[in-house]
């Protein structure tokens, strides 16, 4: 028989509970980031849904998801007038993935060393 969540938490160390809480807070902040991005562009969920040709409920669900397809995130950002950039960072260089079809060296970000 499954254990209630509260019972599972009692079996964890205080440091494990703290790590879970920190991860939950980080995920919550990411969810709010998408909503805040949309609101900052003064776009309602319905307006964004119309631009993406989906239902408003889909936008609401998307803004609360914890696992997002990159293609859906790209459509969301582009509907707001932005451009999604996926950057892979290594200790000695960074690469920007362009629609996964090709890769190009990334321009250094503020405070980032220029690759040799």
C-alpha positions in Angstrom: 0.0 0.0 0.0 1.4 3.5 -0.9 2.5 5.7 1.9 1.1 9.2 2.4 3.6 11.9 1.3 3.8 13.3 4.9 4.9 9.9 6.0 7.6 9.8 3.3 8.9 13.2 4.4 9.3 12.0 8.0 11.7 9.3 6.8 14.0 11.8 5.2 16.9 13.7 6.7 16.5 17.4 7.3 19.1 18.1 4.6 17.1 16.0 2.1 13.9 17.8 3.0 15.7 21.2 2.6 17.1 20.0 -0.9 13.5 19.0 -2.0 12.2 22.4 -0.8 14.9 24.3 -2.6 14.2 22.4 -5.9 10.5 23.0 -5.5 11.1 26.7 -5.1 13.4 26.8 -8.1 10.8 25.1 -10.3 8.1 27.4 -9.0 10.3 30.4 -9.9 10.7 29.0 -13.4 7.0 28.6 -13.9 6.4 32.1 -12.8 9.1 33.3 -15.2 7.1 32.3 -18.3 4.0 34.0 -16.9 6.0 37.1 -16.0 7.5 37.2 -19.4 4.1 37.1 -21.0 2.7 39.7 -18.6 5.7 42.0 -19.1 4.8 42.0 -22.8 1.2 42.9 -21.9 -0.1 39.8 -23.6 -3.0 37.9 -22.0 -3.2 34.1 -22.1 -6.1 34.4 -24.6 -4.1 36.7 -26.9 -1.1 34.4 -26.8 -3.3 31.4 -27.4 -4.7 33.2 -30.5 -1.2 33.9 -31.8 -0.2 30.3 -31.2 -3.5 28.9 -32.6 -4.2 26.9 -29.4 -6.8 27.2 -26.7 -6.3 29.5 -23.7 -6.3 26.5 -21.4 -3.2 25.1 -23.2 -1.3 28.3 -22.4 -2.4 28.1 -18.7 -1.2 24.4 -18.6 2.0 25.2 -20.4 2.9 28.0 -17.9 2.5 25.5 -15.1 4.3 22.5 -16.6 7.5 21.1 -15.2 8.7 19.5 -18.4 8.4 21.6 -21.6 9.2 20.6 -25.1 11.8 23.0 -26.6 9.7 23.3 -29.8 6.7 24.5 -27.7 8.9 26.9 -25.7 10.2 28.3 -29.0 6.7 28.9 -30.3 5.7 30.6 -27.0 8.7 32.9 -27.1 8.3 33.7 -30.8 4.6 34.5 -30.3 5.8 37.1 -27.8 8.2 38.5 -30.4 11.3 36.9 -29.0 13.8 34.4 -30.2 14.8 31.3 -28.2 18.4 30.5 -27.9 19.7 27.2 -26.6 23.3 27.6 -25.3 25.5 24.6 -24.3 28.3 25.8 -22.0 31.6 23.9 -21.5 34.5 25.1 -19.3 36.5 26.3 -22.4 33.7 27.2 -24.9 30.0 27.6 -25.5 27.9 26.6 -28.5 24.5 27.9 -29.5 22.2 25.2 -31.0 20.2 26.6 -33.9 17.0 24.6 -34.2 19.1 21.5 -33.6 20.1 21.4 -37.3 23.4 23.1 -36.8 25.6 24.6 -34.1 27.6 27.7 -34.0 30.1 29.1 -31.5 28.4 31.3 -29.0 29.4 34.9 -28.4 30.8 35.4 -24.9 28.4 36.6 -22.3 29.2 39.3 -19.8 32.0 38.0 -17.5 32.6 35.0 -19.7 36.1 34.2 -21.1 36.6 34.3 -24.9 37.3 30.8 -26.1 40.8 30.2 -27.4 
